[in-house]
Amino acid sequence: MEERIIDGEGVRIRTQAFGNLDDPPILLIAGAFASMVWWPEDFVELLSSGGRYVIRYDSRDTGASTAYAPGTAKYTLGDMAKDAMAVLSGYNLQAGHLVGMSMGGVIAQLAALIRPHRVKTLTVVSSTPLGVEWLPPPREDYRQHMAMLHHLDWNDKNQVADFLVRDAEAVAGRRHPHDADAARQLIDRDLALSPSFASLRNHLAVAAPSPVQAKAADIQVPTLILHGTADPVFPIAHADAMAAAVKGARMVAIEDGGHELHPNDWPQIAREILLHTCVIHIGRL
């Protein structure tokens, strides 16, 4: 594993790369509140052992990347899409296969629209299509859980950790048992690596739809959609809508899967990503 700090447009981005740099590159983009560790190393190694050069990174306000004082961030999802392109450039890559989860899936869609020549394939995991209206809201129990954010003291690491642990349980699917101890260990590790963990709340402001008039229907790159049928955040109708909107998109439903990367689902998810990215070899700058 190699670690680099990439300088974007006024932002420092901490990155890690796995595998052989001569292999086709995959860029992993995490969701809201999530640093790179939410793409677990064992999952990343499933992709790298399949012949891919895999890069993960801390997005703004997570991990060791640039953080802003809570409530002061002015960046947009479009800026975060440019960050993803900066990571590719930081590794001298002219293009890559983008895999985005949740908010990361929206960022990946924006990148495919803003810089289509730099995105060879797109994989959207547990996310929602840009420019599609009247999709169902999160499940009622998840909305009640998220309402607790209004009472959260973001300066109290224990409160933040406890909320994220509850969130991990709230987004879990029905197919596999939820491992609360593993979730706690991951969250404690994530917050320990985030010196400005209170800045995570800034993602609440940028998670809204981008001001850019972007539509999933305008995506021209090969697209794979992976989505749990029991996702409480973005119900499966979001994946159906994206499959209908993006010409030629392929959708794979994860039966009874939630809004998560459950270890028991890693083999299926990795297999689908490797299949989707196997046809095009990416050159370097």
N, C-alpha and C positions, 0 to 999 in steps of 0.2 A: 504494500500500500504506500502510495506517495501522497504527501500533503503539500498544498501550495496555497498561498494567499494571492488572490487575483485582485487587481485594481480595476474597477469598473469606472463608470462616470460618477466620480465623487463618492464611491462606496468601496469598502474592502470586503472581499468575499472569501471565506475559508472553504477550501475544497479538499477532497480526497479522491484519488483515482486508484482503481484496482485492475489488475490484469495486464495484458500485453498491449502496448501502445500501438502496435501495428494492426490490431483487430478493430472491427467496426465499433465506434464509440456510442455508448448510451449515456445520456444525461438524465439523472433522476432529480425531479423537482418535487419537494415535499409540500404539504398543505399548511394551513394556518396553525400558528403556535408551534410548528414542528421544525426542529433543526434536522441536520442530515442523519442523526442517529435513528430517526424514525424509519429510515431505510436500513434495517439491521444488516450487520456485516455478513451474517450467514446467508441472508437473501441475496445481497450483492454478489457474494461469491458463487451462488448458483448461476448468476448471469455471466460472471467473468469466466467461470469454468466451462461455460458453453461457447467460449470464443468471442467474448465481447470485452471491450475496454470500457469500464464503468466508472462514471464520475458522479459523486454526490456532493452537495454543498449546503452550507448554512445560508438560508435566505436572510434578507435584512431583518434585524430585530430578533434573530435567533442565534444560538451558539456563539461563535467568536467573530461573526461578521459585524458590520457596522450597525450600531444600535442608536436609536434616538430617544430622547427623554419621553416618557409616556405622555401621549396626547399631543405631541409636537410634530409627528411625522407627516410629511406632505407628499410622499411618493404615491404612485398609482400602480395598479396591476400592470399597466404598460411599461412602467419603469422596471418592474420585476421581470418582465419578459426580456427587456434589454439586458438585465443582469445575467439571465441565462445565456444570452448570446456572448456576453463578456467572458463567461466561464469557458465556453467553447474556444474563444479567441485566446484565452490565457493558456490553453493547451495546444495552441497552433492548429486548431481544427477548423476547417472551412465549413463543416456541417456535422450534424449528429442526429441520432435517433432520440427523440424526446419522449420521456415517460413522466407524466405528471399525475399526482394524486390529489383529489379534492380541490382546494384552491390552487394547488400546483397544476392540476389539470386545466384550469382556466388560464393560468399563466402560459402553459404549453400551447394552448389553442391560440392565444394572442401572439406568441412567438411565430407560430406557423402562418399567421396572417400578416404579421409585420415584416418578417424575414423568411419568406417561404423557401428561398434558395439555400437557406442554412438548416432547414429541417427536412431530413430525408424521409422519416416516418414519424408518426405521432401515436402515442398510446395514452389514453385517458382512463384513469382508474378512479372509480367512485366519485365522479364529478358531475358537472352540469353543462349543457351546451350554451355557448354564447348566442345571444340574440333570439332565444326562443322564450316566448311568454306563456303565462298561464300553466306553468308546471306545478305539481303538488308541492306544498310546503313540507318541512320536516315533520316527522311523526309527532303526535301530541306529547308523548312522554319525553321526547328529546327536547321539544320546545320548553317544557317545564324545567328540564334540567338546565338549559341554557339561560333561563331567566335568573338563575342564581348568580350569573356574572355581575348583575347589578349590585350585589352585596359583597363582592369579592374585593379584598384588600390586596392589590397587586404588588404591594411592597412587602408583603408577608409571604416568604417563600413556602412556608408550610401550608398556608391557605391555597396558594397557587398549585402546589403539588397535590394536595387533597382534591382540588377541583379537577385537575387533569386525570387523576386516578379514577374519579367518578365518571369522567368523560369517556375514558377508555372502556369502562364497563357499559356505558350508555350506548356506545356505537357498535358494540359487539353483535355478531350475528347469532343465529340459532343452531348452526350446524355443528360447531365445535365448542367445548367448554372454554369459558373465559378464565385466563390465568391472571388473577389480580396481583399476585406476588411478582410475576414477570413484568407486569405493567408498572408497578411501583418502582422496581429496579431501573427500568428504562427511563422513567420520568425523573427519578432522583439523579441519574447520570446526566440526563439532558440539562436539568437546571444547574447542576454543578459545573457544567461546561459553559454556562451562559452567565457571564458576569453581570449582564444587564437584563436579568430575567423579567423584570417588571415591564420592560419594553415590549413584551409579547402582546400586550393589550393593543398596541398600534395596529395589529393585524385585523382588529375588529373594524377599523376604519377603511382599510383597503380591500376587505373581502366583498364589498359591495360591487355591483357591475361596473365595469370600466366605462369612463366617459367616451372612450373610442367607440364608434358605431361599428362594432365587430360582430360578425355573424358566423356561426359554425358552418352554415351552408356555403360559405365562401372558401372553406378550407379545401386545398387542392392536393395535399400530400396523403399518401396511404395512411389510413386511420384504423386503429384497433381500440375498441371500447371494452373495458373489463369492469363489471359491476355486480355487487352482491344483490340478490333478490330480496334480502331483508334489510337493506340499507335504511337506517332511520333518518339520516341527514338529507340525502338526495334519493328519494324513492326511485324504484327501478324505471318509472316512467321517464325520468331524466335521461337514462341511457337509451331507452327506446326512441326518444325524441332526437337524440344526437345521431343515432343510427339512421334515422329517417332523413335527417338534415344533411349529413355529409355523404356526398356521392361515393359509393363503393366502400363505405365503412363496414367493418366486420365487428359484430358484437358477440362477446362471450359472457354469459351470465354465470356467476358463481352461486350455485344453489345454496340458499339460506345464509349466504355470506352477508356480513355487515359492512360498516364503513371502516374497514380495517385491513391490515395485511396479517391475517392470522397465519402462524407458522404451518398449520396443516394445509393451508391453501397455497403456500409458496411454490410447490412443484408445479401445480397447474398454472399459476400466474407466470412463473419464470418460463415454462414451456411455451406459453402463448406469446410472450414477448420475444423469445428467441426465434420462434417461427416467423413472427411479424418482421423482424429485423434481419433475417438471414439473406435476403436477396440483393442487398445493395452494400458494397464496400465503400467506405468513406475515405477520401484522401485527406492529406494534411496540407496546411498552408505552405 
